[in-house]
Structure formats: structure tokens, C-alpha cells
Amino acid sequence: MRLWIAEPVLDEITRLADAFAPLETGGVLVGWRSGGDRVVAAALGPGPRALHGRHMFIPHDAWQIAAIDRLFALSGGDLDY
């Protein structure tokens, strides 16, 4: 399997990591399958109410789910988690 990540997505992942350092953070990768490969088209951040600590991270689940649903709808079902 190959993982393809668009350069703007990698930039966003790096930006988020830098913004929260030295605390933990996370997010959701959204994209599609192409044969055995995976294509990452978007990275969703942790959400505005996520909790960040030195050794823990709790995402803002409701925000992430709503963002995934929105991208799924906008893409006509082509993008998923």
C-alpha cells in the first residue's frame, strides 16, 4: 500500500503540530482508496474544544464528526474518514 498525501495537506498537518507543540494534538485524515493505495485529500484539525496535554489528547468529537459529514456531502460521497 502507498499513502499519497497532497502537499497542502502535509503543510496543514505540520502547521497544526507546530501550533500545539510541545503539547499533543491530532486530527482526522480524509480521502479515498485507489486500488491498494490510500489518497489523503484533507486533514481536519483537533476541533476548537479539544484538550491538549503533554501526554494526552482528546479531540472535539462533535466538531470532527460534523466536519467529516460536511466533506462527505460536498464530495458526493467520494471522501471519507
Order of alpha helices (4+ residues) and beta strands (2+ residues): beta-alpha-beta-beta-beta-beta-alpha
